[in-house]
């Protein structure tokens, strides 16, 4: 969770808007002021600030930020300031436009967001881009990738919980998955149906049965063919549905340890997960790398960009 101040000490949106307006005025921008306000407000508060800013100054806060800031810092502030569903719509559009490189982002959004949130992101996508996410994904993909991605972004997955798992179905579908994977029938309709329509609780139960009965996790079975792009996509979907914190830890690790930081991925994960499961991701990162995530990011970034990310991780100054 981002380090948000207690309700009693948070200024009103009017005060925040006024301070932001001051930060943009005169020679140079007061980046520290922008971080001290926006990085310490939750999604609802940021939404109020945007509304009040528009009402009081007749200007769009996002456009002002775009005009005043640049580079990775600008991207981090902009993504964070967007409403979460608008942000997902923006990231999804970006990934359909740069398809080869960013196909994973679509799987990430479709599989880690709660059903209603993903549905709202698709509505935001339609409102903003005058086309549906399903249409764009279908248009920009082909073959096996399309066969998996279109149902993945189309279905409204029941969120469900552990109490609502059908054990009989879980056993039966664990067998189905094992059969198809053993036969290397990775694009089989039943396999795709199970992974794209079942609730996360149901999928978890199925994959637990799979591991108990067949001695290894499903992704271990898929590992030998992991050079295949479609199989990698399948594994990503499974990881996002079952252990999102492990998936995001890996994205962060790769972003940081690469030759040259992958700021694109680093910014996306920090801004999208700060209010969701960042504590779990930080625990997983420490467990895997023996270095706290904030220290890894501090060593790999600099300036306002570094300050913004650390504030979102809960280590910045209020």
C-alpha positions as CSV (number, residue, x, y, z in Angstrom):
1,X,0.0,0.0,0.0
2,X,1.3,3.5,-0.8
3,X,2.3,5.5,2.2
4,X,-0.9,7.6,2.6
5,X,-1.3,10.0,5.4
6,X,-4.0,9.5,8.0
7,X,-7.3,11.1,7.0
8,X,-7.0,13.8,9.7
9,X,-3.8,15.2,8.1
10,X,-4.8,15.1,4.5
11,X,-5.5,18.5,3.1
12,X,-8.8,19.1,1.1
13,X,-8.7,18.7,-2.7
14,X,-9.0,22.5,-3.0
15,X,-5.8,22.9,-1.0
16,X,-4.0,20.2,-3.0
17,X,-5.2,21.8,-6.3
18,X,-4.0,25.2,-5.2
19,X,-0.5,23.8,-4.3
20,X,-0.3,21.9,-7.6
21,X,-1.2,25.0,-9.5
22,X,1.5,26.9,-7.6
23,X,4.0,24.1,-8.5
24,X,3.4,24.7,-12.2
25,X,3.8,28.5,-12.0
26,X,6.9,30.6,-12.5
27,X,10.3,29.5,-13.7
28,X,10.7,25.8,-13.5
29,X,8.3,23.3,-12.0
30,X,8.3,22.3,-8.3
31,X,8.6,18.5,-8.8
32,X,9.0,17.9,-5.1
33,X,5.6,19.5,-4.4
34,X,4.0,17.3,-7.1
35,X,5.4,14.2,-5.5
36,X,4.5,15.2,-1.9
37,X,0.9,15.6,-3.0
38,X,0.0,13.1,-5.6
39,X,2.2,10.2,-4.4
40,X,0.4,10.4,-1.0
41,X,-3.2,10.4,-2.2
42,X,-5.3,7.3,-2.9
43,X,-7.3,6.8,-6.1
44,X,-10.4,8.5,-4.8
45,X,-8.5,11.5,-3.5
46,X,-6.6,11.9,-6.8
47,X,-9.9,11.8,-8.7
48,X,-11.3,14.6,-6.5
49,X,-8.1,16.7,-7.0
50,X,-8.5,16.3,-10.8
51,X,-12.2,17.4,-10.6
52,X,-11.5,20.4,-8.3
53,X,-8.5,21.4,-10.5
54,X,-10.6,21.4,-13.6
55,X,-13.4,23.4,-11.8
56,X,-11.1,26.0,-10.2
57,X,-8.6,26.6,-13.0
58,X,-10.5,25.4,-16.1
59,X,-7.6,23.2,-17.0
60,X,-7.1,19.4,-17.2
61,X,-4.5,18.4,-14.5
62,X,-3.2,15.6,-16.7
63,X,-2.5,18.0,-19.5
64,X,-0.8,20.4,-17.1
65,X,1.4,17.5,-15.9
66,X,2.2,16.5,-19.4
67,X,3.2,20.0,-20.3
68,X,5.4,20.5,-17.2
69,X,7.1,17.1,-16.8
70,X,9.1,14.8,-19.0
71,X,10.7,11.4,-19.3
72,X,10.2,8.5,-16.9
73,X,9.1,10.8,-14.1
74,X,6.3,12.2,-16.2
75,X,5.1,8.7,-17.1
76,X,5.1,7.6,-13.5
77,X,3.2,10.7,-12.3
78,X,0.7,10.4,-15.3
79,X,0.0,6.7,-14.8
80,X,-0.4,7.1,-11.1
81,X,-2.8,10.1,-11.4
82,X,-5.1,8.3,-13.8
83,X,-8.1,6.5,-12.4
84,X,-7.1,2.8,-12.2
85,X,-9.6,1.7,-14.9
86,X,-8.5,4.6,-17.2
87,X,-4.9,3.6,-16.5
88,X,-5.6,0.0,-17.5
89,X,-7.4,1.2,-20.7
90,X,-4.3,3.3,-21.5
91,X,-1.8,0.5,-20.9
92,X,-4.0,-2.0,-22.9
93,X,-4.1,0.4,-25.8
94,X,-0.4,1.0,-25.6
95,X,0.2,-2.8,-25.7
96,X,-2.0,-3.3,-28.7
97,X,-0.1,-0.6,-30.5
98,X,3.3,-2.1,-29.7
99,X,2.1,-5.6,-30.0
100,X,5.2,-7.7,-30.4
101,X,6.9,-6.4,-27.3
102,X,4.0,-5.8,-25.0
103,X,1.6,-8.6,-25.5
104,X,2.3,-9.7,-21.9
105,X,0.8,-6.6,-20.5
106,X,-2.7,-7.6,-21.9
107,X,-2.4,-11.0,-20.2
108,X,-1.3,-9.2,-17.0
109,X,-4.3,-6.8,-17.0
110,X,-6.9,-9.5,-18.0
111,X,-5.7,-12.0,-15.4
112,X,-4.7,-10.0,-12.3
113,X,-7.6,-7.5,-12.1
114,X,-10.9,-8.4,-10.3
115,X,-13.6,-9.1,-12.9
116,X,-15.6,-5.9,-12.3
117,X,-12.5,-3.8,-12.5
118,X,-11.4,-5.3,-15.7
119,X,-14.9,-4.9,-17.1
120,X,-14.8,-1.2,-16.2
121,X,-11.4,-0.9,-17.8
122,X,-12.9,-2.3,-21.0
123,X,-15.7,0.3,-20.8
124,X,-13.1,3.1,-20.3
125,X,-11.2,1.7,-23.3
126,X,-14.3,1.9,-25.5
127,X,-15.2,5.4,-24.3
128,X,-11.7,6.7,-25.0
129,X,-10.7,4.8,-28.2
130,X,-14.1,4.3,-29.8
131,X,-13.4,0.6,-30.4
132,X,-13.5,-2.4,-28.1
133,X,-10.5,-4.1,-26.6
134,X,-11.7,-7.4,-28.0
135,X,-11.8,-5.9,-31.5
136,X,-8.3,-4.5,-31.2
137,X,-6.8,-7.7,-29.8
138,X,-8.5,-9.7,-32.5
139,X,-7.2,-7.4,-35.2
140,X,-3.6,-7.2,-34.0
141,X,-3.1,-10.9,-33.3
142,X,-3.4,-14.1,-35.3
143,X,-3.2,-17.9,-35.0
144,X,-2.8,-19.5,-31.6
145,X,-2.1,-16.2,-29.8
146,X,-5.4,-14.9,-30.9
147,X,-7.1,-18.1,-29.9
148,X,-6.0,-17.6,-26.3
149,X,-6.1,-13.8,-26.0
150,X,-9.5,-13.0,-27.4
151,X,-11.4,-15.2,-24.9
152,X,-9.0,-14.0,-22.2
153,X,-10.0,-10.4,-22.7
154,X,-13.7,-11.2,-23.6
155,X,-14.9,-13.3,-20.7
156,X,-16.4,-11.9,-17.5
157,X,-14.7,-14.2,-15.0
158,X,-16.7,-14.8,-11.7
159,X,-14.4,-13.7,-8.9
160,X,-15.6,-16.5,-6.5
161,X,-13.9,-17.6,-3.3
162,X,-12.6,-20.8,-1.8
163,X,-16.0,-21.7,-0.3
164,X,-17.6,-21.8,-3.8
165,X,-15.1,-24.2,-5.4
166,X,-16.6,-27.3,-7.1
167,X,-14.2,-30.1,-6.1
168,X,-15.6,-32.6,-8.5
169,X,-15.1,-30.1,-11.4
170,X,-11.6,-29.3,-10.2
171,X,-10.6,-33.0,-10.2
172,X,-12.1,-33.6,-13.6
173,X,-10.5,-30.4,-15.2
174,X,-7.1,-31.2,-13.6
175,X,-7.2,-34.5,-15.6
176,X,-8.3,-32.7,-18.7
177,X,-5.4,-30.2,-18.4
178,X,-2.9,-33.0,-17.8
179,X,-4.1,-35.0,-20.8
180,X,-4.0,-32.0,-23.2
181,X,-0.6,-30.8,-21.9
182,X,0.9,-34.4,-22.1
183,X,-0.4,-34.5,-25.7
184,X,1.1,-31.1,-26.3
185,X,-2.4,-30.0,-27.3
186,X,-1.8,-26.5,-25.9
187,X,-4.4,-24.8,-28.1
188,X,-7.2,-27.3,-27.2
189,X,-10.6,-25.7,-26.7
190,X,-11.1,-27.3,-23.3
191,X,-7.8,-26.1,-22.0
192,X,-8.4,-22.5,-23.2
193,X,-12.0,-22.7,-21.8
194,X,-10.9,-23.7,-18.4
195,X,-8.2,-21.0,-18.1
196,X,-10.3,-18.2,-19.6
197,X,-13.6,-18.7,-17.9
198,X,-13.2,-20.3,-14.5
199,X,-13.1,-18.2,-11.3
200,X,-9.6,-17.8,-9.8
201,X,-10.6,-19.8,-6.8
202,X,-11.8,-22.7,-9.1
203,X,-8.6,-22.5,-11.2
204,X,-6.5,-22.6,-8.0
205,X,-8.3,-25.7,-6.8
206,X,-7.9,-27.3,-10.2
207,X,-4.2,-26.6,-10.3
208,X,-3.7,-27.8,-6.7
209,X,-5.4,-31.1,-7.7
210,X,-3.1,-31.2,-10.8
211,X,0.0,-30.9,-8.7
212,X,-1.1,-33.4,-6.1
213,X,-2.1,-36.0,-8.7
214,X,0.7,-35.6,-11.2
215,X,3.6,-34.6,-8.9
216,X,4.5,-31.2,-10.5
217,X,2.9,-27.9,-11.1
218,X,1.3,-27.3,-14.5
219,X,4.0,-24.7,-15.4
220,X,6.7,-27.3,-14.8
221,X,5.0,-29.5,-17.3
222,X,4.9,-26.5,-19.7
223,X,8.6,-25.6,-19.1
224,X,10.1,-27.9,-21.7
225,X,8.3,-26.0,-24.4
226,X,8.8,-22.6,-22.9
227,X,10.6,-21.2,-25.9
228,X,7.4,-21.2,-27.8
229,X,5.7,-17.8,-27.5
230,X,2.2,-19.2,-27.1
231,X,3.3,-21.5,-24.3
232,X,5.1,-18.6,-22.6
233,X,1.8,-16.7,-22.8
234,X,-0.1,-19.6,-21.4
235,X,2.4,-19.8,-18.4
236,X,2.1,-16.0,-17.9
237,X,-1.7,-16.3,-17.8
238,X,-1.5,-19.2,-15.2
239,X,0.9,-17.3,-13.0
240,X,-1.1,-14.1,-13.1
241,X,-4.3,-16.0,-12.2
242,X,-2.7,-17.9,-9.4
243,X,0.3,-16.1,-7.9
244,X,0.2,-12.5,-9.1
245,X,2.9,-11.4,-6.6
246,X,5.3,-14.0,-8.0
247,X,4.6,-12.8,-11.6
248,X,5.1,-9.1,-10.6
249,X,8.3,-9.9,-8.7
250,X,9.7,-11.5,-11.8
251,X,8.8,-8.5,-14.0
252,X,10.5,-6.2,-11.5
253,X,13.5,-8.3,-11.1
254,X,14.0,-8.5,-14.9
255,X,13.4,-4.7,-15.2
256,X,16.0,-3.9,-12.6
257,X,18.8,-6.5,-13.3
258,X,18.8,-6.0,-17.1
259,X,21.6,-4.2,-18.8
260,X,20.0,-0.8,-18.4
261,X,16.8,-0.6,-16.4
262,X,13.5,-1.3,-18.1
263,X,11.8,1.8,-16.8
264,X,8.7,1.0,-18.9
265,X,8.0,-2.2,-16.9
266,X,9.2,-0.8,-13.6
267,X,6.9,2.2,-13.8
268,X,3.9,0.1,-14.8
269,X,4.2,-2.4,-12.0
270,X,4.8,0.2,-9.3
271,X,2.0,2.5,-10.4
272,X,-0.6,-0.3,-10.9
273,X,0.2,-2.4,-7.8
274,X,1.0,0.3,-5.2
275,X,-2.6,0.3,-3.9
276,X,-3.2,-3.4,-4.5
277,X,-0.7,-5.9,-3.4
278,X,2.7,-4.1,-3.2
279,X,3.4,-5.4,0.3
280,X,3.2,-9.0,-0.9
281,X,5.3,-8.2,-4.0
282,X,7.9,-6.6,-1.7
283,X,8.0,-9.7,0.5
284,X,8.4,-11.9,-2.6
285,X,11.1,-9.7,-4.0
286,X,13.1,-9.8,-0.7
287,X,12.7,-13.6,-0.5
288,X,13.9,-14.1,-4.1
289,X,16.7,-11.5,-4.2
290,X,17.8,-10.9,-0.6
291,X,17.6,-7.2,-1.3
292,X,14.6,-5.0,-0.3
293,X,12.8,-3.7,-3.4
294,X,13.1,-0.1,-2.4
295,X,16.8,-0.4,-2.1
296,X,17.0,-2.2,-5.5
297,X,15.0,0.6,-7.1
298,X,16.9,3.4,-5.3
299,X,20.2,1.9,-6.6
300,X,18.9,1.7,-10.2
301,X,17.1,5.0,-10.6
302,X,17.7,8.7,-9.9
303,X,16.3,12.1,-9.4
304,X,12.5,12.8,-9.3
305,X,11.7,9.5,-10.9
306,X,13.4,7.6,-8.1
307,X,11.7,9.8,-5.5
308,X,8.3,9.2,-7.0
309,X,8.7,5.4,-7.1
310,X,10.0,5.3,-3.6
311,X,7.1,7.4,-2.4
312,X,4.7,4.9,-4.0
313,X,6.5,2.0,-2.4
314,X,5.8,3.7,1.0
315,X,9.4,4.8,1.6
316,X,9.1,8.4,0.3
317,X,8.7,11.5,2.4
318,X,5.1,12.7,3.1
